[in-house]
């Protein structure tokens, strides 16, 4: 006898039911119907519903029942749904376990299953594991398809290897796989992420020339990457190209552009885009307004953000918690806490219920402003406004106290928290540990960690990294390494931050062999180095004057798919300079733009200019100085100091005097040491008028001892200040006694004074 209830009816009810557990009740109850049996479709609907809502225990029970009642060889689609559900909730191990168990349950995974698990692994950063799955696929002689290659391409791009991704893309036709726009756009995105704009642009044009036009969803993913980097102009160029080929932007495209403009600080353009949206047939939604309001608040434009809340209401949209919290937080960041409080009161009247985020913003800002009494009062008021004293609120106040160095008050609050039945979590302990480490109270921090473990709270990676950083800053490397051993004992794997902190500490206290030994141990443990790691190693070798090994590391950086940064190259240049190899330093400097597509920084120029000046090659130093100006890299105070010192050392007083005055003219006031060197040189040449001019310039610019400021009468100050300046320069050994005698008499010489007062100053004569 057949049941009146059909599987398709059950599947429809399960899909439409919002409450997954209610759907499960119905799913189970229908089994009592005479003649009814669940089918693959009903099981799959139930599994997807439970997985979507994160009801994983119930989901696994349904899967177990399904295995008992159906042919397991037909269940691949269900297993794929389970993997995707786990993947969306970032439960990667569970997703991998499902894939691994398929064989055991007589369900042979096909290419579709391999692609799904590989994609989950890549999306969540498990690139090595994804590669192992791919190699297993090859061993099984399963032919990859375009989706497999696209996932591999994505993996290469996510690990900063866009050129490897491009090689794979170009190799696809040889593997009997046709190109598609998704694969192309993935590589283009990788090039943009790695700042290879030229290659990205060229590849995008190549894709279009092949007739591969991305749909709006694929295109949105591409421009989202650009807009996140603030490169809206490039996004506009790409949009113009796809518009001509019939791709129509949607509201998501529109919102991405507004986000990009806000990221770039082009708020007026973002506002114009929102205001002109309806003309393009697009109507701004809550996300659109919230994106602009967030951008305005981050750029301290609270009043403008507030006006858009009013526009939002007028257009029929209701502000949500994010809208109000963003505006309140924005006013808090602008140190306008009373205004934030006013917005809170107004929003409450409109039906907004303050939450923990609202109070966290207010508490943090009040603490930053030092208004601890008001912060404590607001904290105490929260329960009356419907916000209970949760661990999040306690942590916000504890964080505020710790940041201001009030560690004892924070500790008292933590104890009060426990007395009120609100148990501290690991983040509470992390805040306290960080506070103690900043106060250099490492013993107290260790005791606190022991207390957390006694209470059953296992410290996390942040806890241990904070303590390790504290020990390394005090150069207590033995204690820092003991903490690393403790991490392993508690099954907490040290991460790249842990190792970089340890390596940096060893670099300051040990020889380069110890540093390399730790680096090798790090690699053996499966921790992949990043550019910061290599920068620390290069610094270590440079300090040990092992420049050849430092250069080997530079090659290793590129072989590992990383890109040297400005710190890498600056460290190498400095290392060559300290090793008196200025030729190699200069060669490395010239490779920055040519080989690494980086612009030299002021710091790099300063390293070279200082090195050439110290070796008395002032012509080369001056050439680099002038090059800086041409390249739009303005010299700073240290640059001028180096060039002035160089001219003083070779006795070129005219140039030293000129660049000293040029520095002052540009608003870069030299140090007393630099003033003293030029004054000594001028006095040796007996050029007292220029020397007196410098003394009076120092007085005019306020480069004077504190006692000058105690002289209230202008006439007395004008007479006494130059003498006091000269005396102070001698007292601090900035000028010689010979220069002091000449200058002391010179500033009292009325003839020189009249020349200074009535004639043109030296700076006016010498500066162009």
KEVEXLO-738460 format. One record per residue (C-alpha): x, y, z; residue in three letters. Coordinates in pm, whole numbers, plus 32768, in hexadecimal, padded with zeros to 4 digits. Example, Ala and Ser with C-alpha at 12.3 -4.5 7.8 and 13.67 -1.06 7.14 Angstrom:
84CE7E3E830Cala/85577F9682CAser/
***
This chain:
800080008000unk/809C814C7F97unk/80AA827B807Bunk/7FD983AE8032unk/8110847C8089unk/820984897F6Eunk/838184CE7F8Dunk/835E86097EBBunk/826286927FB9unk/8352864F80DAunk/847486F2801Funk/839F88287FD9unk/833988498147unk/84A1881E81C0unk/851B892B80D0unk/840D8A238139unk/843489EF82B2unk/850A8B03834Dunk/85518A4A8493unk/863A89248440unk/85E28861857Bunk/846F888B8535unk/84B2880883D6unk/856B86E0846Funk/843F868F854Cunk/835F8684841Cunk/846785BA835Dunk/846E84B48472unk/82F684AE84AEunk/82A584608343unk/836283158361unk/823882938429unk/815882B382F8unk/80FF815F8267unk/81BD8116812Aunk/8299824E813Bunk/841082388112unk/850683558100unk/85BA83757FB5unk/8704840B7F4Dunk/865585597F07unk/85B085718061unk/86F085118115unk/87B5860C804Bunk/86BA87258094unk/86CA86DA8209unk/884686C7820Eunk/886588138153unk/876B88BE823Dunk/881F884D8379unk/8978889882E9unk/891189F58279unk/88A48A4A83DDunk/89D689AF8482unk/891788908527unk/8A3487A184E2unk/89EF869585E7unk/888B86698565unk/890F86718401unk/8A0885578446unk/88F0848584E1unk/881F84AC83A5unk/894C844E82CDunk/8985831483A0unk/881982B08376unk/882D82F38201unk/895B820D81DEunk/889680F0827Bunk/8768811A8196unk/87F981788042unk/88FC80FD7F4Eunk/8A3C81A97FC2unk/8ACA81BF7E64unk/89B882BF7E14unk/8A0383AC7F34unk/8B1B84827EA5unk/8A3685B07E79unk/89D185A17FE9unk/8B3B8586805Bunk/8B8E86B57F87unk/8A7487788030unk/8AFE87138186unk/8C5F87818124unk/8BE188D280A9unk/8B18890881E9unk/8C4B88C982BFunk/8D1F89A281D8unk/8C328ACC81F5unk/8C528ABC8370unk/8DCE8A9A8353unk/8DCB894083EFunk/8ED588C88301unk/8F40878C83B9unk/8DDA870A83BAunk/8DB887548246unk/8EFD86998201unk/8E88857482D8unk/8D4C85528206unk/8E1E854080CAunk/8F0D84428163unk/8DEB836181D8unk/8D41834B8083unk/8E1782228013unk/8DDA8172815Eunk/8C6381888126unk/8C7E80FF7FC2unk/8C44824F7F1Cunk/8D5F82897E28unk/8DAA84017E11unk/8D9884887CB0unk/8E4385BE7C28unk/8D1E868A7CADunk/8D7086287E18unk/8EE3866B7DE5unk/8E9787C67D5Funk/8DB088187E83unk/8EA787B57F96unk/8FCB885C7EE0unk/8F06899E7EC3unk/8EA989968037unk/901789648095unk/90928A7C7FB1unk/8F838B708021unk/8FF18B3B818Aunk/91678B4F814Funk/91C089DB815Eunk/928C89EA8020unk/937A88C88066unk/925987E180BEunk/91A288497F7Funk/92DA87F17EB8unk/92E286987F59unk/9178865E7EF3unk/91D286C57D90unk/92F885D07D8Aunk/920E84BA7E03unk/912085127CE8unk/923F84EA7BF1unk/92A4839D7C8Cunk/913F83227C5Cunk/916283847AECunk/903384687B02unk/904C857179F3unk/903A86D67A80unk/8F3C87BF79E4unk/8F29893979C1unk/8EA989597B28unk/8FCF88917BAEunk/90C589727AFCunk/900C8AAB7B6Aunk/90278A397CD6unk/919D89F87CA4unk/91C18B4D7C04unk/91118BEA7D2Eunk/92028B347E19unk/93318BBF7D5Funk/92A08D1F7D67unk/924B8D0C7EDAunk/93B58CAA7F23unk/943D8DD57E5Bunk/94A38D037D2Bunk/93DD8DA17C0Funk/94E78D4B7B0Cunk/94C68BD97B65unk/934D8C037B44unk/937E8C9979E9unk/94578B73797Dunk/93468A8579ECunk/92408B517932unk/930D8B4777F2unk/933E89D0781Cunk/91C889857831unk/918F894E76B7unk/92A4884876B6unk/91DD879177C3unk/90A3879476EAunk/900588A477C3unk/8F6789D6772Aunk/8FA58B2C77BDunk/8E888BDF7868unk/8E5D8D3E78EFunk/8E648CC87A5Aunk/8FC18C317A34unk/903E8D68797Funk/8FAA8E587A7Funk/90438D8C7B9Bunk/91A08DBF7B09unk/91598F2F7AC0unk/90F08F567C2Dunk/92348EB07C9Cunk/93038FA47BD0unk/924690CC7C5Eunk/927290457DC0unk/93E9902F7D82unk/93F6918F7CEEunk/944B910F7B91unk/935C92037AF0unk/93F491F47993unk/93DB9078797Dunk/927A90807A0Cunk/92059182790Funk/92A390C777EDunk/92088F7C7858unk/90B090177881unk/90C290A0771Eunk/91378F4B76A0unk/90078EA97742unk/8F198F9C7698unk/8FC78F6E7549unk/8F828DF77562unk/8E0F8E457587unk/8E0C8DDC76F7unk/8D258EDA779Bunk/8CFD8EB87916unk/8B9E8EC179A2unk/8B4F8FCE7AA0unk/8B908EE57BCAunk/8CEE8E877B51unk/8D3A8FF17AF9unk/8CC590697C4Funk/8DBD8F7E7CFAunk/8ED690137C2Aunk/8E8791807C6Bunk/8E4891347DDAunk/8FBA90E17DFAunk/901A92277D4Eunk/8F2992FA7E1Aunk/8FA3925E7F5Funk/90FD92DD7EFDunk/906494337EB6unk/90B094197D40unk/8F60949C7CC7unk/8FE895377B8Aunk/906493E97B08unk/8F1093537B5Eunk/8E6A94627A8Funk/8F4A940F7964unk/8EEA929F7979unk/8D7A92F479A6unk/8D7E93CB786Eunk/8E0C92A677A7unk/8D0491AB7816unk/8BE892A677F0unk/8C3E92BB767Eunk/8C149142766Cunk/8ABA913C7706unk/8B0590F47875unk/8A1491C1794Aunk/8A7D921F7AACunk/899291CF7BC9unk/896192697D21unk/8A7E91977DACunk/8B6A92307CA6unk/8AF093867D0Bunk/8B29933E7E7Eunk/8C8992BD7E38unk/8CE294057D8Bunk/8C5E94D27EAFunk/8D2D93FC7F9Cunk/8E62942F7EC3unk/8E3195A77EB0unk/8E0995B6802Bunk/8F4394E38056unk/900395D87F7Cunk/8F749701803Dunk/8EB397807F0Dunk/8D7D97BE7FDDunk/8CEB98CF7F01unk/8CF197E47DD6unk/8C5896CE7EA6unk/8B4097B97F15unk/8B02982A7DADunk/8AF096C07D3Dunk/89EB96727E47unk/892297AD7DFDunk/892697657C86unk/88D495F37CA2unk/8763960D7C4Dunk/87BA96AA7AFDunk/8860955E7A9Funk/872E94997B05unk/87D2941F7C46unk/873F94687D99unk/882E94817EC2unk/87E493827FD1unk/8844936A8141unk/899E92E680E5unk/89DB94107FFEunk/898895108108unk/8A4294558219unk/8B7A943E813Cunk/8B7F95B78102unk/8B2C9607826Dunk/8C49952282DDunk/8D3C95CB81EAunk/8CD697268262unk/8CFC96C483D0unk/8E55962D8396unk/8EBE977882FDunk/8E3898448424unk/8D0B98CA8366unk/8C0398808468unk/8B1C99A0840Bunk/8B0D9930829Eunk/8AD497C7830Cunk/89B6983883E8unk/891598EE82C2unk/891497AA81F9unk/885696FB830Eunk/874497FE82DAunk/874D97C7815Eunk/873C9655819Bunk/8600967B826Eunk/85649764816Aunk/859B965E805Bunk/84D495608127unk/85F7949A81B8unk/86149459832Cunk/8771948283C9unk/87E493468477unk/88CD9306859Eunk/89FD931B84B7unk/899394778441unk/896D9509859Bunk/8A9A9455862Funk/8B7494D08511unk/8B0A963A854Bunk/8B32962086C5unk/8C8A9580869Bunk/8CE5968D859Aunk/8C9597A8868Bunk/8D5396EE879Bunk/8E8796DA86BBunk/8E649852867Funk/8E71988587FAunk/8D0B990487EFunk/8C81981E88FBunk/8B669910895Funk/8AF2991287F3unk/8B06979687E8unk/8A34978C8924unk/893998778881unk/891E97938750unk/88EB966C8839unk/87C9971A88EAunk/8727977F879Eunk/87539623870Aunk/86B99585883Eunk/8583965D880Funk/856F95D786A7unk/856894738728unk/86DD94238723unk/8744933A883Funk/88AE937D88A9unk/8986924688A7unk/8ADD91E28923unk/8B88928187F6unk/8AE393D08843unk/8B6293D389A7unk/8CB993488947unk/8CF29471885Dunk/8C91956B896Cunk/8D5894BE8A7Funk/8E96949E89ADunk/8E90960C8943unk/8E4B968B8AA4unk/8F7495BF8B20unk/905496448A08unk/8FF197A48A70unk/904C97548BD7unk/8EE5977F8C4Funk/8EE396428D1Eunk/8DD796BA8E10unk/8CE296F98CF1unk/8D3E95A98C58unk/8CF894F58D9Funk/8BAC95B28DC6unk/8B4195548C65unk/8BA593EC8CA8unk/8ACE93EA8DE2unk/89AA94888D23unk/89A9937B8C14unk/88C7927B8CC5unk/87BE93888CF3unk/87C093BA8B78unk/878C92488B38unk/88FB91EE8AFFunk/897590F68C02unk/8AD590F58C8Eunk/8B618FEF8BA3unk/8CC88F7D8B7Bunk/8CDB90588A41unk/8C8891958B03unk/8D78913C8C1Cunk/8E8990FA8B1Aunk/8E4C924D8A76unk/8E8193008BC1unk/8FAA92258C23unk/9048926C8ACFunk/901893E38B04unk/90BD93D58C5Cunk/91E092FF8BDEunk/922493E28AB3unk/924795098B9Funk/9333944A8C87unk/923094228D9Eunk/928392B48DCAunk/922092A08F3Aunk/90CA93378EF2unk/909F923E8DD5unk/90FD911E8EBDunk/9002919B8FBFunk/8EF591A48EB2unk/8F4C903F8E4Dunk/8F208FCB8FB6unk/8DD6908B8FCFunk/8D678FDF8E91unk/8D8C8E868F2Eunk/8CD98EF5906Bunk/8BB08F628F94unk/8B968E0B8EF7unk/8C288E728DA6unk/8D4D8D898D67unk/8E7A8E1C8CB1unk/8EC28D7C8B60unk/90118D478ABCunk/8FFC8EA08A1Aunk/8FE08F3D8B77unk/91218E8C8BD9unk/91C48EF18A90unk/917890608AD6unk/920990458C33unk/933D8F868BBEunk/9378908D8AB1unk/935091A18BB7unk/944C90FF8CA1unk/954390C78B84unk/952E92368B1Eunk/957D92928C89unk/96A3919D8C76unk/960390CC8D8Cunk/96458F7C8CE6unk/963B8EB18E27unk/94DA8F328E6Cunk/94788EDE8D04unk/94F78D788D30unk/94398D528E78unk/92FC8DC88DCAunk/93278CC48CB7unk/93518BB48DBFunk/92128C348E68unk/91558C1A8D1Dunk/91C48AB18CECunk/91648A5B8E54unk/90038AD38E05unk/8FF189FC8CCEunk/90338B158BD4unk/913F8AA58AE2unk/920E8BD08A6Cunk/92008C0588F5unk/930C8C6287FBunk/92DC8DD68845unk/931E8DA089BBunk/94668CED8982unk/94D68DD7886Cunk/949D8F028950unk/95728E688A64unk/96838E01896Eunk/96898F6488E2unk/96AD8FEC8A44unk/97DA8F0B8A8Dunk/987C8F56893Cunk/985C90CF8971unk/991E90A28AB4unk/9A108FBB89F8unk/99BE8E988AE3unk/99D78D9689D1unk/99F48C698ABAunk/98A18CB78B54unk/980A8CFF89FDunk/987B8BAB8979unk/97EC8B028AB0unk/96998B9A8A5Dunk/96B38B0288FEunk/96F089AB899Dunk/95BE89E48A7Bunk/94F08A288942unk/954E88D688AFunk/94FC882E89FDunk/939B88BD89E7unk/936E885D8877unk/937789C78805unk/944189E186C6unk/95238B1586B5unk/94C78BEE858Aunk/958E8CD884ADunk/95688DF385ACunk/95FE8D1486BBunk/972B8CB885E8unk/97628E178561unk/97638EA086C4unk/985E8D988735unk/99398DCB8601unk/993B8F448635unk/99A28F1787A1unk/9AB68E218741unk/9B2A8F128632unk/9B6790168743unk/9C0F8F28883Aunk/9CAA8DFF8782unk/9D838DB08658unk/9CF18D6C8502unk/9D258BF28526unk/9C2E8BE7864Aunk/9B388CB3857Eunk/9B538BC58455unk/9B308A958537unk/99E48B1D85B9unk/99798B728455unk/99B98A0D83E2unk/98F98984850Dunk/97D98A6784AFunk/97D189DE834Cunk/97E8887783CAunk/96B688B884A3unk/95F4891B8369unk/95E98A9283ADunk/961A8B478265unk/96F68C828279unk/96708DD08202unk/97298F07818Eunk/974F8F8182F7unk/98048E3C834Cunk/98F88E6B822Dunk/992F8FD7828Aunk/99968F6E83EAunk/9A868E67835Eunk/9B1F8F5E826Aunk/9B4F90598385unk/9BFB8F4B8452unk/9CF18EF88339unk/9D30906882F3unk/9D8690A28462unk/9E758F798452unk/9F09900F8312unk/9EAA8ED48251unk/9E238F8F8124unk/9E458E698034unk/9D558D9C8109unk/9C6A8EC68119unk/9C688ED27F9Bunk/9C208D5C7F8Dunk/9AED8D9F8060unk/9A7F8EAB7F6Bunk/9A7F8DA17E58unk/99C98CAF7F3Funk/98B58DB17F7Aunk/98678DBE7E08unk/987F8C447DDCunk/977F8C167EF2unk/96858CF27E39unk/96AC8E207F1Eunk/970C8F7F7EB7unk/982390457F62unk/979A91847FFEunk/983392D38057unk/98AA925381A8unk/996291308101unk/9A1C920E800Eunk/9A5A9324810Aunk/9AF6922581F9unk/9BDB91A080E7unk/9C4892FD807Dunk/9C91935481E8unk/9D52920E8211unk/9E33925880E7unk/9E6D93BA8165unk/9ED0934082C0unk/9FBA92498216unk/A05D936A8158unk/9FED92D8800Aunk/9F48940E7F7Aunk/9F5A938E7E15unk/9E7A92657E65unk/9D9C93437F3Bunk/9D6D942E7E15unk/9D35930C7D22unk/9C29927B7E09unk/9B8793D07E1Eunk/9B7693EC7CA2unk/9ACC92977C89unk/99A593067D61unk/98D793987C46unk/996492C77B2Bunk/9949916B7BC4unk/984B91907CDAunk/976092A37C5Cunk/977F93647D9Funk/97BE94D67DCFunk/98EC952F7EA7unk/988B95C27FF7unk/991A96EB80B3unk/99B595F281A8unk/9A70953E808Cunk/9AF496858001unk/9B5E96EE815Funk/9C2295AC8197unk/9CEB95E5805Aunk/9D14975E8083unk/9D92972B81E6unk/9E8496198179unk/9F1796E7805Cunk/9F30981A813Aunk/9FE897598249unk/A0DE96D58143unk/A10D983F80CAunk/A07897F27F74unk/9F9999237F92unk/9F7199487E18unk/9EBB97FA7E0Funk/9DF298557F44unk/9D8A999E7EA2unk/9D2C98EE7D5Funk/9C4298067E22unk/9BB999307EE3unk/9B6299E77DA1unk/9AD098A67D0Dunk/99E2988F7E35unk/995099E27DE6unk/9923998D7C75unk/987E983E7CCCunk/977D98EB7DABunk/9810984E7EE5unk/984899827FC2unk/997E997B80A1unk/9936997B8215unk/99EF9A0A833Funk/9AE398E48349unk/9B34990781D5unk/9B999A728208unk/9C639A13833Bunk/9D29990E8272unk/9D7099FA8150unk/9DD09B1C8235unk/9EB59A388302unk/9F5C99BD81C3unk/9FAB9B1D814Eunk/A02E9B7A82A7unk/A1199A4D82A5unk/A1B79AB08159unk/A1C79C2081BDunk/A0CA9C9D80BBunk/A03B9DA781A1unk/9F719E5D8095unk/9EA79D24803Dunk/9E7D9CBE81A9unk/9DFA9E1B81FCunk/9D159E1F80CDunk/9C739CCD8116unk/9C4D9D228286unk/9B879E5B822Aunk/9AC89D9C811Bunk/9A5F9C9D821Funk/99DC9DB48300unk/99299E5781DCunk/98709D0F819Cunk/98009D008307unk/98F59BEB8365unk/99AA9C728496unk/9B029BCF84B8unk/9B7F9B3285F9unk/9C6C9BEE86E2unk/9D819B03866Aunk/9D529B738500unk/9D419CE38564unk/9E809CB5862Cunk/9F439C15850Funk/9EF39D2E841Dunk/9F439E348527unk/A0969D8F856Cunk/A0EA9D9083F8unk/A0869EFD83CFunk/A1529F638500unk/A2869EAC847Eunk/A2649F7B8340unk/A220A0AE8418unk/A0D4A0EB8367unk/A02CA17A8498unk/9F15A23883EAunk/9E7DA0F28362unk/9EB9A04A84B4unk/9DFFA1618569unk/9CE9A1468467unk/9CC09FD684C7unk/9CB4A02B863Bunk/9BA3A12F8602unk/9AE5A03B8522unk/9AEE9F3D863Eunk/9A5DA0428729unk/9953A0A5862Bunk/98EE9F3685F4unk/98E29EEE8768unk/9A0E9E04876Cunk/9A769E8A88C1unk/9AA69E088A25unk/99799E1A8B0Cunk/9A0E9F3A8BD4unk/99E3A0228AA6unk/986A9FF88AC2unk/9874A07A8C26unk/98E2A1D18BA9unk/979FA2978B80unk/9820A3E58AFEunk/9857A3E08986unk/9985A4CA898Cunk/9A39A3FE8A93unk/99E3A2B989E1unk/9A73A3378898unk/9BBBA3908942unk/9BD9A2698A2Funk/9B53A14C895Aunk/9C76A137885Funk/9D73A12B897Eunk/9CAFA01C8A30unk/9C9A9F5288EDunk/9E139F6788BBunk/9E559F038A24unk/9D679DDC8A06unk/9E119D6388C6unk/9F619D5C897Aunk/9ECC9CBB8AB1unk/9E449B9B89DFunk/9F869B798914unk/9EE69BE187CDunk/9FEF9CED878Bunk/A15F9D0287E2unk/A1E59DF488E7unk/A2909EB287CCunk/A1429EDF871Aunk/A09F9F408864unk/A195A05A88A3unk/A163A0E78745unk/9FE9A0C5874Dunk/9FC1A15288ABunk/A076A28F8842unk/9FCCA29586EDunk/9E66A2948776unk/9EC8A3BE8851unk/9F63A474872Aunk/9E72A59086DBunk/9EFFA5BB857Cunk/9EAAA4558525unk/9D5AA47E85CCunk/9D0CA5B484FBunk/9D6FA4FB83C1unk/9C81A3E88421unk/9B6AA4D6847Aunk/9B89A5CD8359unk/9C19A505823Cunk/9B9AA3D28188unk/9BC6A292824Cunk/9CB3A18381DDunk/9B91A0A28189unk/9AFEA1A880A3unk/9C4DA1D17FF4unk/9C94A0627FC7unk/9B459FB97F92unk/9AAC9FC87E38unk/
***
